Amino acid sequence: MRAIADWLNVRVAWLRDGEGPIRATASQNPAVAEIDAMMSQASPRSQRVLQRIKAAADAGRLTEEDLEALGAIADRLEKKN
């Protein structure tokens, strides 16, 4: 079900139960708003990766450990510049 929801860019709860908004809004999840802002500047490959992260954030699947790992990746990329 998750793969279908990701492909359709909809929330799993909406797809499964028809409840709530079709998609999470930026106001519901600040991480989603940040990813949306980065999409226009990213390469197509990076856009695909960001879309997958966004889908996980939309679904509430990012754990504290995930956020720490993403932060470490961001730190590493900042040091390259």
ChimeraX attribute file (.defattr): number of C-alpha atoms within 10 A of each C-alpha:
attribute: neighborCount
match mode: 1-to-1
recipient: residues
	/A:1	10
	/A:2	16
	/A:3	10
	/A:4	12
	/A:5	19
	/A:6	18
	/A:7	11
	/A:8	12
	/A:9	17
	/A:10	19
	/A:11	24
	/A:12	22
	/A:13	17
	/A:14	15
	/A:15	16
	/A:16	11
	/A:17	8
	/A:18	11
	/A:19	11
	/A:20	11
	/A:21	11
	/A:22	15
	/A:23	18
	/A:24	20
	/A:25	12
	/A:26	14
	/A:27	9
	/A:28	11
	/A:29	15
	/A:30	13
	/A:31	16
	/A:32	22
	/A:33	14
	/A:34	12
	/A:35	17
	/A:36	16
	/A:37	11
	/A:38	13
	/A:39	15
	/A:40	10
	/A:41	10
	/A:42	13
	/A:43	10
	/A:44	11
	/A:45	9
	/A:46	13
	/A:47	17
	/A:48	13
	/A:49	13
	/A:50	18
	/A:51	18
	/A:52	15
	/A:53	19
	/A:54	24
	/A:55	25
	/A:56	17
	/A:57	18
	/A:58	24
	/A:59	19
	/A:60	12
	/A:61	12
	/A:62	17
	/A:63	11
	/A:64	9
	/A:65	9
	/A:66	12
	/A:67	11
	/A:68	12
	/A:69	12
	/A:70	14
	/A:71	12
	/A:72	12
	/A:73	11
	/A:74	11
	/A:75	11
	/A:76	11
	/A:77	10
	/A:78	9
	/A:79	7
	/A:80	6
	/A:81	5
